[in-house]
Amino acid sequence: MTKRIVLSPSNTSEWDDTHDYLSKSRVVLFHKTCQIKYRKQYIEKCIPYEETHATTIGSRYHNFMELFMAVADKYPTDQWHTFIHPDFTEEEIPMLKWTIDLEIERYKSNPELWKPIALEYQIVDHEHKIRGIIDRIDQIDDSTVNIIEYKTSKSHDKAKLQMEFGFYDLLLDAVPELDGYKRKYTVIYPRFQKVIELNPSRRATTEKRIKDIFDAIENDSFKPACGIDVDTMQLRYKYGYCNICTLEEIAVYNGINQYLPS
């Protein structure tokens, strides 16, 4: 019989005291989106958080899965689909049904270890000044755990996911109960009805990414991701227009502010 891992409860007060630590979303924003947006959102705090349809779908899915995984094993599997409330939309219901079918199969194959050892687990790493919430941690056997990430978006970026898992791989070193356990990293995509295993980014790469952010904060040195379209004098990314930076900011950054129309 496999000995079940028991993790310490998340420390809420510790979490509340580390709101300036780097999170996965901050690292991804800085390195994959825009450093100027990072500065405005997290340092100047002049960009408020905006709920979108995509984030609403993601939050509702996460909330459902947290409740479902916590209590489903108390009921027969043929009742698990009744957890889906009629308030869920036509977009959400197929994702939830597919996920429940996935969990029924997993339960039948190994009921002893079906229940996750952690759900929405908060971790704080004071050494690297990072923190994060892991969607789910499953125990596979006596030597391996599976780090689960839910993604309900309409697209996926392998490099971005590996960056996120690299962040988690570093963060999980702060959980002593997991010392010595091998880690698998898995993405559950209910929209595409796929389960994908990925390797995390290399440890040295993750540590450098974190250092680059703290260096940018210390030196107030943030690079824009957009450039100036010289034909229209508008700011553009590769695939669209930028609404974060001002024309003056980008012109000054590129040393061409003298060419702006007066």
C-alpha positions in Angstrom: 0.0 0.0 0.0 1.4 3.4 -1.0 2.1 5.8 1.8 0.1 8.9 1.1 2.0 12.3 1.2 0.5 14.8 3.6 1.4 18.4 2.9 1.4 21.2 5.5 -1.6 23.6 5.1 -1.0 26.8 3.2 0.1 29.7 5.4 -2.4 32.4 4.8 -0.6 35.1 6.8 2.7 34.3 5.1 0.9 34.6 1.7 -0.6 38.0 2.6 2.8 39.3 3.6 4.5 38.5 0.3 2.3 40.4 -2.2 5.4 41.9 -3.8 7.0 38.5 -4.5 7.1 37.4 -8.2 4.3 35.1 -9.4 4.0 32.9 -12.4 1.8 35.5 -14.2 4.3 38.3 -13.5 7.2 36.3 -14.9 5.2 35.4 -18.1 4.0 39.0 -18.5 7.6 40.3 -18.2 9.2 37.8 -20.5 6.4 36.9 -23.0 4.2 40.0 -23.3 5.6 43.4 -22.4 8.0 44.8 -19.8 6.3 48.2 -20.0 2.9 46.7 -19.1 4.6 44.9 -16.2 5.9 48.2 -14.9 2.5 49.9 -15.3 0.6 47.0 -13.8 2.7 46.0 -10.9 4.9 48.9 -10.0 3.0 52.1 -11.0 -0.3 50.2 -10.5 -2.0 52.3 -13.1 -3.5 49.4 -15.1 -6.5 47.9 -13.1 -7.3 44.2 -13.4 -10.1 43.6 -15.9 -12.3 40.5 -15.9 -12.8 39.1 -19.4 -14.9 36.3 -20.7 -11.8 34.1 -20.9 -10.8 34.7 -17.3 -14.4 34.2 -16.1 -14.6 30.8 -17.8 -11.2 29.9 -16.3 -12.2 30.9 -12.8 -15.5 29.0 -12.9 -13.8 25.9 -14.2 -11.1 26.1 -11.5 -13.7 26.7 -8.8 -15.7 23.7 -10.0 -12.7 21.4 -10.1 -11.5 22.4 -6.6 -14.9 21.5 -5.1 -15.4 18.4 -7.3 -11.9 16.9 -6.5 -12.4 17.5 -2.8 -15.7 15.6 -2.5 -16.4 13.4 -5.5 -14.9 10.2 -4.0 -17.7 10.3 -1.4 -20.2 9.5 -4.1 -20.6 6.7 -6.7 -19.0 7.6 -10.0 -22.3 7.2 -11.8 -23.4 10.3 -9.9 -20.4 12.5 -10.7 -22.0 14.2 -13.7 -24.8 15.5 -11.4 -22.3 17.9 -9.9 -22.6 20.0 -13.1 -25.1 22.7 -12.2 -27.6 23.9 -14.8 -26.2 27.5 -14.5 -23.1 26.4 -16.5 -23.2 27.6 -20.1 -23.2 25.6 -23.3 -19.5 26.5 -23.6 -18.7 25.2 -20.2 -20.7 22.0 -19.9 -18.8 19.9 -22.6 -15.5 20.8 -20.8 -16.8 19.7 -17.4 -18.4 16.5 -18.8 -15.1 15.5 -20.5 -13.1 16.3 -17.4 -15.4 14.2 -15.2 -15.1 11.3 -17.6 -11.4 11.6 -17.4 -11.5 11.5 -13.6 -13.8 8.5 -13.6 -11.3 6.5 -15.6 -8.5 7.7 -13.4 -10.5 6.7 -10.3 -11.2 3.2 -11.7 -7.6 2.6 -12.4 -6.3 3.7 -9.0 -9.0 4.7 -6.4 -6.4 4.6 -3.5 -4.5 7.6 -5.0 -7.3 9.3 -6.9 -7.8 12.1 -4.4 -5.2 14.9 -5.0 -2.7 15.6 -2.1 -3.3 19.4 -2.8 -5.8 21.7 -4.5 -5.1 25.4 -5.2 -2.0 25.0 -3.1 -0.2 28.3 -2.1 3.6 28.1 -1.9 6.0 30.9 -0.8 9.7 30.7 -1.6 11.6 33.3 0.4 15.0 32.4 -1.1 14.0 33.5 -4.6 11.2 35.9 -3.5 8.6 34.0 -5.5 5.1 32.6 -4.7 2.4 30.7 -6.6 -0.8 28.7 -6.4 -0.6 25.3 -8.0 -3.9 24.0 -9.3 -3.5 20.5 -8.2 -0.9 18.0 -7.1 -1.5 14.2 -7.5 0.5 11.4 -6.0 1.2 8.7 -8.6 3.2 6.3 -6.4 5.8 6.1 -3.7 8.3 8.0 -5.8 6.4 10.4 -8.1 4.0 13.3 -8.0 2.1 14.9 -10.8 1.8 18.7 -11.0 -1.5 19.5 -12.8 -2.3 22.8 -14.5 -5.8 23.5 -15.9 -6.0 25.5 -19.1 -9.4 26.6 -20.6 -8.0 29.1 -23.1 -8.6 28.8 -26.9 -4.9 28.4 -27.7 -1.8 27.1 -26.1 1.9 28.1 -26.3 4.3 25.3 -25.5 7.2 27.7 -24.6 5.0 29.6 -22.3 3.8 26.5 -20.5 7.4 25.3 -20.1 8.2 28.7 -18.6 5.3 28.3 -16.1 6.3 24.8 -15.2 9.9 25.9 -14.8 8.6 28.5 -12.3 6.7 25.8 -10.4 9.7 23.4 -10.4 11.7 26.0 -8.6 8.8 26.9 -6.3 8.2 23.3 -5.3 11.7 23.1 -3.7 10.2 25.1 -0.9 7.8 22.2 0.0 9.9 19.9 2.2 7.3 17.1 2.1 8.1 16.6 -1.6 11.9 16.3 -1.2 13.1 13.2 -3.1 10.0 12.8 -5.2 10.2 12.9 -9.0 7.9 15.4 -10.6 5.7 15.1 -13.7 4.1 18.1 -15.2 0.7 17.8 -16.9 -1.7 20.2 -18.6 -5.4 19.4 -18.7 -7.1 21.1 -21.7 -10.8 20.5 -21.4 -11.6 22.7 -24.3 -9.5 20.6 -26.7 -10.1 17.4 -24.7 -6.4 16.8 -24.4 -3.9 15.9 -21.6 -0.4 16.9 -22.4 2.8 16.2 -20.4 5.6 18.7 -20.7 9.1 19.2 -19.3 9.7 22.4 -17.4 12.3 25.0 -18.4 15.8 24.4 -17.2 16.5 25.6 -13.6 19.2 28.0 -14.6 16.9 29.6 -17.2 14.2 30.1 -14.7 16.6 31.6 -12.1 17.9 34.0 -14.8 14.4 35.1 -15.7 13.6 35.9 -12.1 16.9 37.8 -11.7 16.2 39.8 -14.9 12.9 41.1 -13.4 14.5 42.1 -10.1 17.3 43.8 -12.0 14.8 45.7 -14.2 12.9 46.9 -11.0 16.1 47.9 -9.3 17.4 49.9 -12.3 14.0 51.0 -13.6 14.9 49.5 -16.9 12.0 48.1 -18.8 12.0 47.4 -22.6 8.9 47.8 -24.7 7.6 44.9 -26.8 6.1 47.2 -29.4 7.7 49.5 -32.0 6.7 52.5 -34.0 5.1 52.1 -37.3 6.9 54.9 -39.2 4.1 55.1 -41.8 1.3 55.7 -39.4 3.3 56.8 -36.3 1.4 54.3 -34.3 2.6 51.7 -31.9 2.4 48.1 -33.1 3.1 44.6 -32.0 3.7 41.9 -34.6 0.0 41.2 -34.7 -1.8 44.4 -33.7 -1.6 47.8 -32.1 -0.4 48.5 -28.6 -2.7 50.4 -26.2 -0.3 50.2 -23.2 2.6 52.5 -24.2 2.5 56.1 -25.3 4.2 57.2 -28.5 6.4 59.5 -26.5 7.6 56.7 -24.3 8.7 54.5 -27.2 10.2 57.4 -29.0 12.3 58.3 -26.0 13.3 54.7 -25.5 14.5 54.5 -29.2 16.2 57.9 -29.1 14.0 59.3 -31.8 11.7 61.7 -29.8 13.0 64.6 -31.8 11.3 63.2 -34.9 7.8 63.2 -33.3 5.3 65.7 -34.8 5.0 68.7 -32.6 
